Amino acid sequence: MTGVSVVVPTLGRPSLTALLTALAAGTPAAMPVEYLVVDDRADADGELPIPPGIEVKVLTGRAAGPAAARNVGWQAASHEWVAFLDDDVLPDTDWLARLHADLGTAAAHVGGVQGNLRVPLPADRRPTDWERVTAGLADGAWITADMAYRRSALEATGGFDERLPRAFREDAELAHRVRAGGYELVKGARTVTHPVRPEDRWVSVRTQRGNADDALLRHLYGPGWRTALEVPPGRRPRHVAVTAAAALAGASAVTAALTRRRGWAVAAAAATALWAAGTAEFAAARIAPGPRDAREVGTMLLTSAVIPPVATVHWLRGWVRWRGSRPVEPQR
């Protein structure tokens, strides 16, 4: 029977207990499996909430993000197959049995097998922007919320790129290198549930830090990086245009006040109109599919004005930082 090491990087969220409890309840005694939890807390104050009934080996991470934590996990794994789970998913009761079936039937040239992701959404209203973002994970290619790789494939490609410190793009980038190394990736039959994590109204602004990671991928793989990594199109060109309009409006308004020339005032008005139109289009695109209550509409209006410049600044920061970067090298 195929042996598997299950690796779970964690920041100690309460959801870890539910995940491990579900794994313990669904583990047939005869199946060769080990559970490796990577404690990636920056301040590891106290023990992790490991429930009774499951044998877990806790490894210490470097608080350098999920890519680095997963590398710690698979490098300590005892089995050829390594299954990665996020600490906020809930496996179905037959998850492990289906995992073994997925891996046991994988041909020798298959380097990875992805599980299925279910994101429950409210039945009595339209989903919020954050809920829709989370639901988009269900359609993601090769995401490590539930993704198993051969250890040999990870060794041959060097594992996860630790320059990608967020749970964002690091799984797609690894999948690209594994396929480039001659392995095939396939979909399996197992399923986990990914609940929508509660967040405040500014979460969409904080996630714009991922634009710095996109800049790294652009350096590594060129203009076609989204196609190569199976990443859907983004709004960066529009964000840059809206940000440029805002900057031009401000500069023109200041110049108009200093010089008292009508041409600069006209330029400021035109640039302001472009900024307003771009911001309104972005907000409308986010409001239309949502619940349209007062809080959600207010949040979309506020964050739609803030996101374009924040996204642009993070992209520029990443572009400068990662100049001359090269892809991860295979382990020797």
N, C-alpha and C positions, 0 to 999 in steps of 0.2 A: 504494500500500500504506500502511496506517495506521502513522504514526510513533508511538513510545512512549518515554517517559523512565522508567526504572526507578530508584526512589529507595530506598536502604537506609540507615536510621539505624543507627549502631553504637556500641558501647562498646569495640570492639576485641577482642571474644571470638574464640577460635580458630575458631569455626564460620563466621566471615565468609569465611575462605579457601575452605572447602568450598562455600559458597554461590556465590561468584564463579567458582570452578572449574567448577561445574555449569552456570552461565550461559554461560561461555565455550565449553564443549563443545557446548551446544545452540543456539548462535546462528547461524542461516543468514546467509550473507554479504550477501544482497540485502535483508535486513530493516532498515528505518530504526529504530535503537534507540540510546539513550545510557544509560550507567550513571552514576548520581550516588550516591556514598557520603558520608553526612554523619557526620563524626567528632565524636561528642558526648561524648568523654571529658573529664572535669574536669581531669585531668592528662595532656595529650597528650604523653607522653614517648616519643619514637620514632615511626617511620612505621607506618601500618597495614599488616597483612599482605596486600598485594594480589598475587595470583599472576600469573605471566606468562600471556600469551595473551588478555588482555582489557583493553580501554581503559576506564579508570575516571577520572572527575573527582571528586576528593576535595574536599568542602566542609567548612568549619569550623562546627560547631554552638556553642551557648552553654552546653552541659552543663545544659540546663533541662528535659530529659526528651524522650521520643519525639515528643510532639505538636509541640513547638517545633522539633525536628530535622526532622520531616517538612515543616513549613512552610518551613524553609530550603531543603529539597530541591525542592519543587514550584515555589517561586518562582524557582528557577534553571533550571527545566526548559525545553527547547527545543520540545517537542512538545505537542500538544493533550491527549493522553492521558498520565496519570502513574500508573504502577503502583508501589504500595508493597509492599515485602517486609521482613519481619523478618530480622535477621541470623543467626537460628538455624534457618531453614528450608532444606530442600533441594528445589529444583524438579525435577520429572520431566524426562526428556531432551527431551520434546516441549513443554515448558512455554511457551517463547517462541512457537512456531508456533501453539499453542492460544490464547495470549494475543492474538496478532494476529487470529485467527479470532473470538475473543470480542468484540474491540473493533471489528473491521471489519463485523460484522453488527449492532452496536448501533444502534438507531434514534436519531434526533436528540434525542428527549426522555429518553433514558437517560443519566443522569449518572454512573453507576458500575456496575462489573461485578466481582463477587466471585469469587475462585477457590475451589477445594475444598481442604480441609485433611485430611491423613491423620496420625493420631497412633499410632505403633506401640506396642503394649502387650505385656508378657511373655506368652508362650504357655504357660508351665509353672506359672503361679500366678495368683492374683487380684491385681489392681493395688492399689498402695498409695493412700493418700488423695491424695498429691501427683500421682501418675500419673493418677488419676481427674480431678483438677482440670485437668491439662493436656489430657487427652482431651476434656474438655468444650469445648475450643476448636473442635473439629471441627463442633460444632453451633451455633457462635456466628454471629450475624447481622452481616454487614458488617465483620468484623474485618480489621484492616490487616496481619495476617500475610501476606495476599495479597489486596489490594484495589486496583482501578484506578478512578481518577476522571478525568473531563474537567477540564482546567485551568480552563475557563470556569466550571464548577460550583464549584470551589474558590474562585475569585475572587469569584463572586457571593455566596458564603456566608461568606467571611472565613477559610476554612481551619480548621485544628484549633484547639481552645480550649486555649491554653497554660496556663490555670489548672489543667488536669488533667495533672500532671507525671509520672504513672506510665503504664505500658502497661495501662491499666484504665479502661474506659468512654470514653476519648477518641475511639475509633473509632465507637462507638454514638452518641455525641453529635453527631459530624459528620454521620453518616448521617441522623440525624433532621432536621438543618437543611437538608441537601441535598434531602431529600424534601419538606420544608416549602417549599422554594424552587421547587417545581414539577417536579423531576426524578424519574425512576423509577430504582430500583436493581434489578439482576437478578443471577442466578447464571450463571457461565460454566462452561466445560468443562475448564479447566486444573487441575492438581493440584500441590500441594507437600506434602512430608513435614515434620512438626514433631516431632523427637525430644523425649523427656522429658529436660529438663535436670537433672543431679544437684543435689540440694539437701540441706541439713542438716535435722534434725528440727524446727527452729523456723520453717521457711519459712511455715507456715500462720499463725503469729502475726504475722510481718512483713507479710504481705499484708493484714492488717487495716487498714493505713494507708489503703487504698482507701475506707474508710468516710467519710473526710473528703471525698473526691471525690463520693461519693454525696450527702453533705449539700449540696454545691454544686448538683448536679443537681436535688435537691428544691427548692432555692430558685429555680432557673431555670424548672422545668417543673411545679411543683406536686405534689400527692399522687399523681397518675397518671403520674409520670415513668417508672416501670419499664415500663408498658404502651406509652407513647409511644416509648421508646427500644428496645423489644423486649428488655428485660433481665429474666431470670427472677426469681421471688420469692426473697427472702433470709431470713435468720433474725434480723434485727435486733430485732424485737419480743421474741423469746425471749431474745436476749442481754441486752436491757435489763431484762427481768423477772428473769433470773438474777442480774444485777449488782445490781439493787435488793434482791433477797433477801439477797445477801451483805453489802451495806452495812447493811441493817436488822439482820441477825444480829450484826454486829460492834458496831453502836451499842447494840443491846439488851443484849448481853453486858456491855459497859462500864458501862452504866447500872445493870444488875442488880448488878454488883460494887460500885458506888459506893453504891447505895441499899439493897441487900439486900432488895429487894422481889421476891416470887415472880412477880408478873405480868410483870416484865421478863425474868426467866429463862425463863418459858414462851414469851414472844414471841421470844426468842433461839433457843430450841429449834425453834420452828415455822418461823422464817425459815431456819434452818440446814437443816432438812428440805427446804424448798422449793428452796434452793440445790443441795443434794445431788441431789435428784430431777431438776432441770433439767440439771445437769452430767452426770449418768448417762445421761439420754436423749440428749444431744448426743454423748457419747462412744460410746454403743451404735450410733447412726445412722452414725457414721464407721467403727467397727470392723467392723460386720456385712458390708459388701461387700468388705472388704480381705483380706489374706493371713492375718491373725490370728496372726502370729508374735510372739514376745516383744517385739522391738524396736518393731514397729508398734503393738501394743496399748499398750505403755508410752508411746509418743509420743502416741497418741490420748488417753490418760487425762490426761497432763500438759497438752497443749495445749488440750484441751476445758475444762479449768478456767481457763486463762489467757485464751483467746480472748474470751469474753463481756465482761469488763471492758475489755480492750484495744480491742475493736471499739467499745464504747460511748464510751470516752474520745475515740477518733479522730472518731467521729460528732459528738460535742459540740464538739470543737475546730473541725471544719469548719463546723458550724452557726453558731458565733459568728463565725468568720472571714469567711464568705461572705454574711452578711446584706446584703440590698439588691443582690445581684449581678444582672446582666442578661446575656442571651445575647450571643455574639460578633456584632459588626456586620460587614456586608459591606464589602469594600474599596471605596474610592472611586476 
